[in-house]
């Protein structure tokens, strides 16, 4: 999905996948452990920054019709992905930063 000019493309993909997994585990931990509550806002900011960082990669993949995970749909993929990505960012902002 990364543009050809990126160095260490395979490593970046692995790191982003590990980060997504860690984000999921962190959400579970924050939900289960009340002593982590002071960290919720910082964690939310991290999730929002991650979503913002990977979004241009999704745009590139959709525009180049890279056949992975629905991206081969091109602009149709972006018409769905963009509102979903924005909804996830707003959801994270509300539940991790505003609500606690």
N, C-alpha and C positions, 0 to 999 in steps of 0.2 A: 504494500500500500504506500510505502514511502517513495518520494520522488527519487529518481536515480542518483542525484547529486549528493545525497546524504551518505556520510561515511558511517561505517559500523551499522548498517541497516538491520542485519539479523539481530545484533545485540540490542538495538533500540526496541525492536519488536518484542524480544524476550523480556526486557526490563519493563516495558509498558504493560505486558501481560501479568507479570509478577506484581506490579503496582496495582492493577485492577483487582487482583486476588487479595492483596493486602488491604485495599480499601474496603472490600467486602468483609474481611475478617475484623477490621477495625470498627465497622458499623455494628457488627454483632457484639464486639467487646464493649463498645460505648453503651449499647442497649442493656447489657447485662451487669456492668460494673459501675456503680454509682460514683465511685471515687475518681472516675475518669471524666466526670461531667465538666470540670473546669477546662478541659481540653477540647470540648465539642466545637467551639467557635473556630479554633485554629484548624481542627480537622476539616471542618466545613470549607474553610478557605482553601485548604489543600485540595479537596475534591473539586472545587470550582476551578482552580488553576489547572488541574489535570484535564478536566473536561474542555477548558479553553485551549489547552496545548494540543490535544488530539483532534480537535475539530478541523483545523486546516488539512490534516492528513486525510480525513474523511472527504473533504471537498475535493482534494486532488484525486483520490481514488474514484470518486463518482464522475468527475469530469473526464478522466482518462478511461472510464469503463473497465476498471480493473476487476476481474471476476472473483470477488471474494466477499462473502457475507452480504450479498445484495447490492454491492456497489456497481455491478455490471448494469444496473438499471439507470445509471447516469443521473441526470437531473431529477428523475422521478424519485430516486433514492434520497436526494437532498431535500426534496419537498416534504418527505416524511422525517428524515433524520434531523433537519434543522429545528422544527418545532419540538421534537422529542428532546434534543440536546438542551434547548432553552428551558423546557419544562424541568429537566433534571437539575439545571443550574438554579432555577427559581426554587424548586423543592428543597434543594440542599441549603440554599440561603435561608429559607424560612425555618426549616426544622433544625438546622445546626447553629444558626447565628441569631435569628430573631426570636424563636420560640423559647429556648431554655431560659 
